[in-house]
Amino acid sequence: MSAASSLSIRPVEVSDESRWRELFRGYRDFYHLQESEEIVSRVWEWLNDPEHECSGLVAEAEDGIVAIADYRHFSRPSTGSVGIWLDDLFTDPAVRGRGAGRALIARLQEIAAADGCSVVRWITAADNERAQALYDNMARKTNWVTYDAEPAQA
């Protein structure tokens, strides 16, 4: 892949399963998540279920899929609007820095505009400096701090 212009951004298709799984495993490994084929399969099923909130995009170069983006719409009660939440963005390490991530985010911005959404939002790890170099050029960093709470035990 020589340039972003040689990329095609499109919705994930059933025929993308093998490559999507490979890239999604890479995403999970990058964030040091425990290996789980059950989770990989569950998310793949979500992406292929038209009734599920999750959707997926792929960035495809001449030689195949090089990046994935999994996203969903979310309600924003504080603004009375809907946004797009980018859950997972992962580019094959061999082609990073060549525009796939930028192209996927730009496509999500187009989808947001077409759907009347107010924002495209995502998070990344504080130490993911390479990704932040891209994100700082495409979006405004917020001042929100994220918390995770465990569900109550029954």
C-alpha positions in Angstrom: 0.0 0.0 0.0 1.7 3.2 -1.1 -0.9 5.8 -0.2 -4.3 6.3 1.3 -5.7 7.0 -2.2 -5.2 3.3 -3.0 -7.5 2.4 -0.1 -11.1 1.4 -0.3 -13.2 1.9 2.8 -16.3 -0.3 3.0 -18.6 -2.2 5.4 -17.3 -5.5 6.7 -18.6 -8.5 4.7 -19.1 -12.2 5.6 -16.2 -13.0 3.2 -13.9 -10.8 5.3 -14.1 -13.2 8.3 -10.6 -14.7 8.3 -8.8 -11.4 7.9 -11.1 -9.5 10.2 -10.4 -12.2 12.9 -6.7 -11.9 12.4 -6.8 -8.1 12.8 -9.2 -8.2 15.7 -6.9 -10.7 17.5 -4.0 -8.3 16.8 -6.1 -5.4 18.3 -6.8 -7.5 21.4 -3.1 -8.5 21.7 -2.0 -4.9 21.3 -4.1 -4.0 24.3 -2.9 -7.1 26.3 -6.4 -8.6 26.5 -6.6 -12.3 27.3 -6.9 -14.5 24.3 -10.4 -15.6 23.7 -11.8 -17.1 20.6 -15.2 -16.9 22.2 -15.0 -13.1 22.3 -13.6 -12.9 18.8 -16.5 -15.1 17.5 -19.1 -13.1 19.5 -18.0 -9.8 18.1 -17.9 -11.3 14.6 -21.5 -12.4 15.1 -22.5 -9.0 16.3 -21.0 -7.4 13.2 -23.0 -9.7 10.9 -26.3 -9.3 12.8 -28.3 -6.5 11.2 -30.3 -6.2 14.5 -27.1 -5.6 16.6 -25.9 -2.1 17.4 -22.3 -2.9 16.3 -21.1 -2.3 12.7 -17.7 -2.7 11.1 -15.7 -1.1 8.4 -12.5 -2.4 6.6 -9.8 -0.6 4.8 -8.8 -2.6 1.8 -5.7 -2.1 -0.3 -4.8 -3.8 -3.6 -3.5 -6.8 -1.7 -6.3 -7.1 0.8 -7.7 -5.8 4.1 -5.2 -3.8 6.1 -7.3 -2.3 8.9 -10.6 -2.6 10.7 -12.9 -0.3 12.6 -15.8 -1.5 14.7 -18.3 1.2 15.8 -21.9 1.9 17.0 -24.3 4.7 17.5 -24.9 6.0 21.0 -27.3 8.3 22.7 -26.0 11.6 24.2 -28.7 12.7 26.7 -26.7 15.7 27.8 -26.9 17.2 24.2 -30.1 15.5 23.1 -28.2 14.0 20.2 -26.7 10.8 18.9 -23.0 10.1 18.2 -20.8 7.4 16.8 -18.6 5.5 19.1 -15.5 4.0 17.5 -14.8 0.9 19.7 -12.0 -0.7 17.9 -9.5 0.6 15.3 -6.6 -1.5 14.3 -4.2 -1.4 11.4 -1.8 -4.2 10.4 1.5 -3.2 11.9 3.2 -3.7 8.5 1.3 -0.8 6.9 0.9 1.7 9.8 1.4 5.3 9.0 0.1 5.0 5.4 -3.4 6.4 5.9 -5.6 3.4 6.8 -6.6 4.7 10.3 -7.1 8.2 8.9 -9.3 6.9 6.1 -11.4 4.8 8.5 -12.0 7.8 10.8 -12.8 10.0 7.9 -15.4 7.5 6.7 -16.9 7.4 10.2 -17.1 11.3 10.1 -19.0 11.0 6.7 -21.4 8.4 8.2 -21.9 10.6 11.2 -22.8 13.6 9.0 -25.2 11.5 6.9 -26.9 10.1 10.0 -27.2 13.5 11.7 -24.8 12.6 14.5 -23.2 15.2 16.6 -19.8 13.5 17.2 -17.5 10.6 16.4 -15.8 9.6 19.7 -13.2 7.1 20.8 -10.6 6.4 23.5 -7.1 5.1 23.3 -4.5 4.0 25.9 -2.5 6.8 27.4 0.7 5.2 26.2 -0.5 4.7 22.6 1.5 7.7 21.4 1.7 6.7 17.7 -2.1 6.6 17.5 -2.4 9.8 19.4 -0.2 11.6 16.8 -2.9 10.8 14.2 -5.8 11.5 16.5 -4.4 14.9 17.6 -4.6 15.9 13.9 -8.1 14.6 13.3 -10.0 15.4 16.5 -10.0 17.4 19.7 -8.7 15.7 22.8 -11.3 16.0 25.6 -10.7 16.5 29.3 -12.8 13.5 30.4 -11.3 10.8 32.6 -12.7 7.3 32.1 -13.7 4.9 34.9 -14.7 1.3 34.8 -16.8 -0.2 37.6 -17.5 -3.9 38.1 -21.1 -5.1 38.1 -22.7 -5.8 41.5 -22.5 -9.4 42.6 -25.9 -11.1 42.6 
